[in-house]
Amino acid sequence: MRKPEFKSVFSEEMNQYLDYMVASGHKEASYRNHLRQFDWFCVEHGILQPVFTCQHAAEWIQRKQNEASTTHYSRINGIKQFLLYLNRRGYSVFVTRDISFRQTDFQPHIYSKDEITRYFHAVDTYESSRNRKDAIQFPILFRLLYCSGTRINETLGIRKQDVDLGNGIIRLFETKNNCERYIVLSDELADLMRQYAEKCFYLLDDEEYIFTTSNGGRLGGDVIYNCHRLFLQKAGIPYLGGGKGPRLHDWRHTFSVHSFKQMIDAGLDMYVALPILSTYLGHKTIYATERYVRLTMSLYPYIEERFKDKMDKVFGEAGKS
């Protein structure tokens, strides 16, 4: 596993912290992604001295636009341990408070075929004076979100060396559950990735990210979220706001529903289709995939009729939404 490349003023301390946690019996992957996010925050906020103030902390703990409750909870409480580590070593850092996890009954937006067509027309015709590369990289980036069900941070974390152009396979390294996995591209998507590689990969070293800003840095999630809002507007898809979407993450939900339906329509039993989808999405257990299955059943009554009894046996009556 490659060594994380931290760039902030705390880079040395981050690597020392990782070594300390690994020596204590913990897995490096459990802490690496949180440290990366904190590292990006420090760079973006111009923290040039090893000091983390109360004001910095107030900005850090703010929940980001479209950030899920689970992600927010994990991000803040995970980095609190690193801040405590710095504090014990004598650094002037403000240690953030714990935040509580808030369960939500939010229902994702599943894009219709017509919405998908209009949305990707907006993506494919987009041009930016800020970054001319966007017209080339956005068509493949947004199709990865929908056609492969990747999370936005997983997608933006793809490096040149992670892409196997010959076999149409991409390794996802920066994953939510700290479990590296592979996605297999469809023939059409693999061809699109090869076309993108011909135009851009010769400019990149193996360790560099394939989706970049105008100055060659890693493309940030905030840029993609803002473009998503623009694409919704151009596609004539109403944005409800207040966290009600349609969110960027709803492309992953749409992929999951369509994939499960496709497997069922192809004749696969639920007991076969469920672990396949769960593994591909990078879930630790099939229980994390339950919501997608129940959502599919609510949208397609014939699937619910076929598998309702099996769902109740696997997940129980209490799991129904």
C-alpha positions as CSV (number, residue, x, y, z in Angstrom):
1,M,0.0,0.0,0.0
2,R,1.4,3.4,-1.0
3,K,2.3,5.9,1.6
4,P,-0.2,8.8,1.9
5,E,1.0,12.1,0.4
6,F,0.1,14.8,2.9
7,K,0.8,18.4,1.9
8,S,-0.3,20.5,4.8
9,V,1.8,22.0,7.7
10,F,0.8,18.9,9.7
11,S,2.0,16.4,7.1
12,E,4.9,15.1,9.2
13,E,2.7,14.7,12.3
14,M,0.1,12.9,10.2
15,N,2.5,10.3,9.1
16,Q,3.9,9.9,12.6
17,Y,0.3,9.5,13.9
18,L,-0.4,6.8,11.3
19,D,2.8,5.0,12.3
20,Y,1.8,5.3,16.0
21,M,-1.7,3.9,15.4
22,V,-0.4,1.0,13.3
23,A,2.2,0.2,16.0
24,S,-0.7,0.2,18.5
25,G,-2.5,-2.5,16.5
26,H,-4.8,-0.4,14.4
27,K,-5.3,-0.6,10.6
28,E,-3.8,2.3,8.7
29,A,-6.8,2.4,6.4
30,S,-9.1,3.2,9.3
31,Y,-7.4,6.6,9.8
32,R,-5.9,7.5,6.4
33,N,-8.9,8.9,4.6
34,H,-9.9,11.1,7.5
35,L,-6.4,12.5,7.7
36,R,-6.5,13.2,3.9
37,Q,-9.7,15.3,4.3
38,F,-8.2,17.2,7.2
39,D,-5.0,17.7,5.2
40,W,-7.0,19.2,2.3
41,F,-8.9,21.5,4.7
42,C,-5.6,22.9,6.2
43,V,-4.2,23.5,2.7
44,E,-7.4,25.2,1.4
45,H,-7.7,27.4,4.5
46,G,-4.1,28.5,4.3
47,I,-2.9,27.1,7.6
48,L,0.8,27.7,7.3
49,Q,1.8,27.3,11.0
50,P,1.1,24.2,13.1
51,V,-1.8,25.9,14.9
52,F,-5.5,24.9,14.7
53,T,-7.6,27.7,16.2
54,C,-11.1,27.8,17.6
55,Q,-12.2,29.6,14.3
56,H,-10.5,26.8,12.3
57,A,-12.4,24.2,14.3
58,A,-15.7,26.0,13.8
59,E,-15.3,25.9,10.1
60,W,-14.1,22.3,10.1
61,I,-17.1,20.9,12.0
62,Q,-19.6,22.6,9.7
63,R,-21.6,20.0,7.8
64,K,-20.8,20.3,4.1
65,Q,-23.4,20.8,1.4
66,N,-24.8,17.3,0.5
67,E,-22.7,15.6,3.2
68,A,-24.5,12.7,4.7
69,S,-25.0,12.5,8.5
70,T,-22.9,9.3,8.7
71,T,-20.0,11.0,6.7
72,H,-20.1,14.1,8.8
73,Y,-20.2,12.1,12.0
74,S,-17.2,10.0,10.9
75,R,-15.2,12.9,9.6
76,I,-15.4,15.1,12.7
77,N,-15.1,12.4,15.4
78,G,-12.3,10.6,13.6
79,I,-10.1,13.7,13.4
80,K,-10.8,14.6,17.0
81,Q,-8.4,11.8,18.0
82,F,-5.6,13.3,15.8
83,L,-6.2,16.7,17.4
84,L,-5.9,15.1,20.9
85,Y,-2.7,13.5,19.7
86,L,-1.3,16.9,18.6
87,N,-2.5,18.5,21.9
88,R,-0.6,15.9,24.0
89,R,2.5,16.6,22.0
90,G,2.3,20.3,22.9
91,Y,0.8,21.8,19.7
92,S,-1.5,24.7,20.0
93,V,-4.7,23.1,18.6
94,F,-8.3,23.5,19.5
95,V,-9.8,20.0,20.1
96,T,-13.3,19.8,18.5
97,R,-16.3,18.5,20.4
98,D,-18.0,15.2,19.6
99,I,-21.0,15.3,17.4
100,S,-23.9,12.9,17.6
101,F,-25.1,10.8,14.8
102,R,-28.6,11.8,13.5
103,Q,-30.5,9.1,11.7
104,T,-32.6,10.4,8.8
105,D,-35.6,9.1,6.9
106,F,-34.5,10.9,3.7
107,Q,-35.7,9.3,0.5
108,P,-33.2,9.6,-2.4
109,H,-34.2,10.8,-5.8
110,I,-34.1,8.1,-8.5
111,Y,-33.6,9.8,-11.9
112,S,-36.0,8.9,-14.6
113,K,-34.8,8.0,-18.1
114,D,-35.9,11.4,-19.4
115,E,-34.1,13.2,-16.6
116,I,-30.9,11.1,-17.3
117,T,-31.0,12.1,-21.0
118,R,-31.5,15.8,-20.2
119,Y,-28.9,15.9,-17.4
120,F,-26.1,14.3,-19.5
121,H,-26.9,16.6,-22.4
122,A,-26.2,19.4,-20.1
123,V,-23.0,17.7,-19.0
124,D,-21.8,17.0,-22.6
125,T,-22.4,20.5,-23.8
126,Y,-20.8,22.3,-20.8
127,E,-17.9,24.6,-21.3
128,S,-15.9,26.5,-18.7
129,S,-13.7,29.5,-19.1
130,R,-12.1,28.7,-15.7
131,N,-11.0,25.2,-16.7
132,R,-11.0,24.2,-20.3
133,K,-10.4,20.6,-19.3
134,D,-13.9,20.4,-17.8
135,A,-15.4,19.9,-21.2
136,I,-13.3,16.8,-21.6
137,Q,-13.3,15.4,-18.1
138,F,-16.9,16.0,-17.0
139,P,-18.6,13.6,-19.4
140,I,-16.5,10.7,-18.1
141,L,-16.5,11.8,-14.5
142,F,-20.3,12.1,-14.2
143,R,-20.9,8.9,-16.1
144,L,-18.7,7.1,-13.6
145,L,-21.0,8.3,-10.8
146,Y,-24.1,7.0,-12.6
147,C,-22.8,4.0,-14.6
148,S,-20.5,2.6,-11.9
149,G,-22.2,3.9,-8.7
150,T,-19.0,5.4,-7.3
151,R,-19.1,8.0,-4.5
152,I,-17.8,11.4,-5.5
153,N,-14.7,11.2,-3.3
154,E,-13.8,7.8,-4.6
155,T,-14.1,9.1,-8.2
156,L,-12.0,12.2,-7.5
157,G,-9.4,10.0,-5.8
158,I,-8.7,8.0,-9.0
159,R,-5.0,8.3,-10.1
160,K,-3.5,7.4,-13.4
161,Q,-2.0,4.2,-12.1
162,D,-5.4,3.0,-10.8
163,V,-6.8,2.8,-14.4
164,D,-6.3,-0.4,-16.4
165,L,-7.2,0.8,-19.8
166,G,-6.6,-2.6,-21.5
167,N,-9.1,-4.4,-19.3
168,G,-11.5,-1.5,-18.5
169,I,-11.0,-1.8,-14.8
170,I,-10.4,0.9,-12.2
171,R,-9.1,0.4,-8.7
172,L,-10.8,2.6,-6.1
173,F,-8.3,3.5,-3.3
174,E,-9.9,6.4,-1.4
175,T,-13.0,4.5,-0.3
176,K,-15.5,5.3,2.5
177,N,-15.1,2.0,4.3
178,N,-11.3,1.8,3.9
179,C,-11.7,-1.2,1.6
180,E,-10.0,-1.0,-1.8
181,R,-12.2,-2.4,-4.5
182,Y,-12.4,-2.6,-8.3
183,I,-15.1,-1.4,-10.7
184,V,-15.5,-2.9,-14.2
185,L,-16.4,-0.5,-16.9
186,S,-19.0,-1.2,-19.5
187,D,-17.6,-1.4,-23.1
188,E,-19.0,2.0,-23.9
189,L,-17.6,3.6,-20.7
190,A,-14.3,1.9,-21.2
191,D,-14.0,3.3,-24.7
192,L,-14.9,6.8,-23.3
193,M,-12.2,6.4,-20.7
194,R,-9.6,5.4,-23.3
195,Q,-10.5,8.5,-25.4
196,Y,-10.1,10.6,-22.3
197,A,-6.7,9.0,-21.6
198,E,-5.5,9.7,-25.1
199,K,-6.2,13.4,-24.6
200,C,-4.9,13.8,-21.0
201,F,-2.9,10.9,-19.5
202,Y,0.3,11.8,-21.3
203,L,0.4,14.9,-19.1
204,L,0.2,12.9,-15.9
205,D,2.6,10.9,-13.7
206,D,1.3,7.6,-12.4
207,E,0.7,9.0,-8.9
208,E,-1.3,12.0,-10.2
209,Y,-5.1,12.3,-10.1
210,I,-6.9,12.0,-13.5
211,F,-9.5,14.6,-12.7
212,T,-7.8,18.0,-12.1
213,T,-8.2,21.7,-11.7
214,S,-6.7,24.1,-14.2
215,N,-3.4,24.1,-12.4
216,G,-3.2,20.3,-12.2
217,G,-4.3,19.8,-8.6
218,R,-6.9,17.4,-7.4
219,L,-10.4,18.4,-8.4
220,G,-12.5,19.2,-5.3
221,G,-16.0,18.0,-4.4
222,D,-17.3,21.5,-4.0
223,V,-16.6,22.3,-7.6
224,I,-18.6,19.2,-8.7
225,Y,-21.5,20.0,-6.4
226,N,-21.8,23.5,-7.9
227,C,-21.7,22.1,-11.4
228,H,-24.3,19.5,-10.4
229,R,-26.7,22.3,-9.5
230,L,-26.0,24.0,-12.8
231,F,-26.7,20.8,-14.8
232,L,-30.0,20.3,-12.9
233,Q,-31.0,23.8,-13.9
234,K,-30.0,23.3,-17.5
235,A,-31.8,20.0,-17.6
236,G,-35.0,21.5,-16.2
237,I,-34.9,19.2,-13.1
238,P,-36.2,21.1,-10.1
239,Y,-33.8,21.4,-7.2
240,L,-35.8,21.3,-3.9
241,G,-33.0,22.5,-1.6
242,G,-32.7,22.0,2.1
243,G,-31.0,18.6,1.6
244,K,-33.9,17.2,-0.4
245,G,-32.0,17.1,-3.7
246,P,-31.8,15.8,-6.3
247,R,-28.4,15.3,-4.8
248,L,-25.2,14.3,-6.5
249,H,-25.1,11.2,-4.4
250,D,-28.5,10.2,-5.8
251,W,-26.7,9.0,-8.9
252,R,-25.3,6.2,-6.8
253,H,-28.8,5.4,-5.5
254,T,-30.1,5.4,-9.1
255,F,-27.3,3.1,-10.2
256,S,-28.1,0.7,-7.3
257,V,-31.8,0.5,-8.1
258,H,-31.3,0.1,-11.8
259,S,-28.6,-2.6,-11.2
260,F,-30.7,-4.6,-8.8
261,K,-33.7,-4.5,-11.2
262,Q,-31.5,-5.5,-14.1
263,M,-30.2,-8.6,-12.2
264,I,-33.7,-9.6,-11.2
265,D,-35.0,-9.1,-14.7
266,A,-32.2,-11.3,-16.0
267,G,-33.4,-14.1,-13.8
268,L,-31.1,-13.9,-10.7
269,D,-32.5,-14.8,-7.4
270,M,-32.5,-12.1,-4.7
271,Y,-30.1,-14.2,-2.6
272,V,-27.6,-14.1,-5.5
273,A,-28.2,-10.5,-6.6
274,L,-28.0,-8.9,-3.1
275,P,-24.4,-9.9,-2.2
276,I,-23.2,-9.1,-5.7
277,L,-24.6,-5.5,-5.5
278,S,-23.4,-5.2,-1.9
279,T,-19.8,-6.1,-2.8
280,Y,-19.7,-3.9,-5.8
281,L,-20.9,-0.9,-3.9
282,G,-18.2,-1.5,-1.2
283,H,-20.6,-2.2,1.6
284,K,-19.3,-4.1,4.6
285,T,-22.4,-6.2,5.0
286,I,-25.6,-6.8,3.0
287,Y,-27.6,-4.9,5.6
288,A,-26.1,-1.6,4.3
289,T,-27.6,-2.6,0.9
290,E,-31.1,-3.2,2.3
291,R,-32.4,0.3,1.6
292,Y,-31.6,0.0,-2.1
293,V,-33.4,-3.3,-2.4
294,R,-36.5,-2.0,-0.6
295,L,-36.4,1.2,-2.7
296,T,-36.3,-0.9,-5.8
297,M,-39.2,-2.9,-4.6
298,S,-41.2,0.2,-3.8
299,L,-40.7,1.5,-7.4
300,Y,-41.3,-1.9,-9.1
301,P,-44.2,-3.7,-7.4
302,Y,-43.7,-6.9,-9.4
303,I,-40.3,-7.3,-7.7
304,E,-41.8,-6.7,-4.3
305,E,-44.4,-9.4,-5.1
306,R,-41.7,-11.9,-5.9
307,F,-39.3,-11.2,-3.0
308,K,-41.3,-9.7,-0.2
309,D,-41.3,-12.9,1.9
310,K,-37.6,-13.4,1.4
311,M,-36.8,-9.8,2.4
312,D,-38.7,-10.2,5.6
313,K,-36.8,-13.4,6.4
314,V,-33.4,-11.8,5.7
315,F,-33.9,-8.4,7.2
316,G,-37.1,-8.7,9.3
317,E,-40.3,-6.7,9.5
318,A,-38.6,-3.9,11.5
319,G,-36.3,-3.1,8.6
320,K,-39.0,-2.1,6.2
321,S,-39.1,1.6,5.3
